[in-house]
Amino acid sequence: MPEKNYPAYRQQLRSLMGRLGRELPGPVAAMGQLHTQAMGEGALSGKTKELIALGIAVSARCEGCLAYHVYNCLEEGATRAEIVETLGVGIAMGGGPSAVYACEAFQALEQYLAAKEG
């Protein structure tokens, strides 16, 4: 299986979402508002919410979600250890197929960390 470039994939998804939003403004804007409201600071920190979202992304097997939420976890200050542990929770909730997506998320984590170091 060829290695996916998750930083580039995230940028591609951002571009596609922008294009889709221009042609489908209502639902895309509503989704953006939902995300902003749900992920904002509250009783749970933004970091905690992003880690939860990453665990769900693994168990739901959403590759695009992995590209976003691994990046967002790092932006919110999550450590490598916290992210890896979250992948374990996603595997526990989704079983064997989610283990494959946890590997994809792990690959994304390594790519984003390498990009920050480089």
N, C-alpha and C positions, 0 to 999 in steps of 0.2 A: 504494500500500500504506500503510495507516495506521501511524503510529509506535507501536510497542509500548512500554509503560512498564515497563522492566526492574526497577526497584526494587519496584514494586507486584507484578509478576509473580513475583519471587523470594519476596515475602511470601506471595502466594497459594499458591505451591508448598510453602512451609514449613507453612502451615496444612493443606493437603491431605495432606502427608506425615504430619503429626501425627494427623489423622483416620484415615488408612489404617493407621497404626501401632496405633491402638486396636483396629481390627478384624482386623488381620493382624500381631500383635505379633512373632512369631518371625522371619519373613523381614525385616521392616523393622528390627528391632533388630539382626539379624545384618548387614544392610547398613550400618547405622550403625557397628557395631564394625569392620567391614572398612574403612570410610572412615577411622575414627580411627587404626587401626593402619597403614594404607597411607600416610596423609598426615602422620603425625607426624614429628618431627625424627629424622634418622638420618644416613646418609652424604650424603643430599641434604637441603637445607633445605626448609622448608615452602613458601617462595616458589618454589623450583625445581619442586617437585612440583605446585603449583597452576598454574604456567605450562605444564608438561607436560600436565596435565589439560585446560587450556584448548585447547591445540593438538589434543588428541584430540577434544574436544567439537566443534571446528570441522570436523575431518575426518570425524567420525561423524555430523555434522549434527544435533546434539541441542540444540534451542533452550533447553530448561529448564536443561541443563548450562551453557550460556553465561551465563544469569542468575546462577547460583551461582559459577562459576569466575572470571568477570571480577571480581565482588565480592570473592571470596576472594583473588585475586591482589593487589588493592589493599590488602586487610587485611593481607596478608603483606609489604607494602612494595614490591611491584613498581611500576616506573615506567610511565608511559604508553608510552615508547619500547620497554620490554621486552615489554609486552603487545602492542603493534602488531607487533613483530617475531615474536612467537609466532603471531599470526594469519597471518603469511606462511608459517610452517612448516606450519600447519594447511592452508593452501591448497595448498602443495606436496604434501602427503600425500593430499589429497582431491580435487584438481582443481577444475574449474569450479563444480560445485554447492557445494563448500566455500567458494568465494569469496563466495557469497551469505551463508552463515552467518558468515563473517568480517565482512561488512558489518553483520550483526545484532549480533555481538559488539562491533564498533566503536561502534555506536549505544549499546549497554549501557554501554561504557566512558565515553562522553561523558556519559551520564545520571548514572552514579555519581559521576564527577568533579564535575559541576555540583551535585549534591546535597551533596557535601563542601564546596564553595566557598560554597554558599548557606546 
